Each structure stands twice: as structure tokens, then as C-alpha cells.
Amino acid sequence: MSRIGKLPISIPAGVTITEKDNVVTVKGPKGELSQYLDPSIKMTVGDAEITFEIDENSPVNYKQKQAFHGLYRALINNMVVGVSQGYTKTLELVGVGYRVSNQGNLVEFSLGYTHPIFIQLPKEVKVETKSERNQNPIITLESCDKQLLGLICAKIRSFRMPEPYKGKGILFKGEVIRRKSGKTAAAK
């Protein structure tokens, strides 16, 4: 049995959870999220917590049921936390001349290419950019959907991946890049 799957999820105040036709819907103050739930997993919603159990009668093999047990518990937990507290990711642009600005959910990047890069973010994601003198530009992304937020951060990072020689690129705030020495160090 999955260690993660056995843990109950506590339901915060203001969050409602409904299940219909194997689709779980979680509503809260920050938004509403839905997730398909495999029929081999039984979800029980109590007054203050949600528990998950493996359905022994389903035709799926046992190893797959165990994997689903932990997976769906984690996904539903992320949804509950997202609609009650929300998720925030902060990205930092490290490099000379790197700039970022936004107008609503349209974000413009200047990353040393011959052209600016524009990305239109979904309406579920709130974006805030900050550029101060002698500081690296910062992008703050906020959403109730952890999976969507991670996808957007990965897409933005792909514009300029951090490189190990000069440490330039788009980094998560507080991320440390493992630096490499160049060719001159090898000649000694």
C-alpha cells in the first residue's frame, strides 16, 4: 500500500469537494479545479478530511492500483491547497540587458536575441514583473493550479536555460547554478 495514499487530506474552511462520474471538483476562495479519478481508487469525503482506498474488485493489476493510490491522493491534495492558499513561483532573469515587462497576461522578454519574445499566459495565472536599478528583473507567477504553473515556468525557462559557465539565464529565485571553469583551467 502507498505511504502517500494512506495519508488523509484535511479540508480547510471554505473548500467544497464533489465527485460525479469519476471527476472530482474542488471549489475554494482562489478558484475551482477538476481532476479525473481512476475507478480503481475509492475516495471518501468526510466532514473534515478525505481518505483514499484501493478498490480490490477492479480489473487493474495491483502494482498499478498502488501507483494510482499515491498519485491521485497527491493530485487532490495539490488541488485542495491550490484553491485555499494558492501557489507562487518567482523567476529571476540573470544576464546583462535581460528585461521583462507585462501588460495584463501578455509578457514580453528581451533575452539577448535579435527579437523580443512574447508569451500570452492563461487567465488562471496572475503575473507580476519587477525591474529595479542594479537588480535582476523578477517575474512572480501565481495560480491555484500547481500543474499549470509548473508548465508555464518550464516554458519561460526554456527561452534561456541557465548555463554553467557564466551563470546566465532564467533561474528560480534562490536557485544556485553549479558553475564550471572554462578552458584555461584545464590547461594548467
Number of C-alpha atoms within 10 A of each C-alpha: 14 16 9 15 22 15 14 16 20 16 19 15 10 10 17 16 17 11 16 9 8 14 14 17 18 21 19 21 15 17 17 19 18 16 15 15 21 13 17 21 22 16 20 12 18 10 7 11 12 18 16 20 19 20 16 13 7 12 10 12 10 15 10 10 23 18 14 20 26 20 16 20 25 16 15 22 16 18 27 27 21 24 24 21 15 18 18 17 16 17 21 23 27 21 18 10 12 18 20 22 19 17 11 12 16 13 18 16 19 16 21 13 11 7 9 12 14 14 14 12 15 12 10 15 17 16 22 17 18 15 14 8 6 6 11 18 21 23 23 15 20 17 23 27 23 18 12 14 21 16 11 16 18 13 12 17 18 12 14 18 14 21 15 14 12 14 17 17 21 26 23 17 14 9 9 10 15 10 11 12 10 11 8 7 8 7 6 5
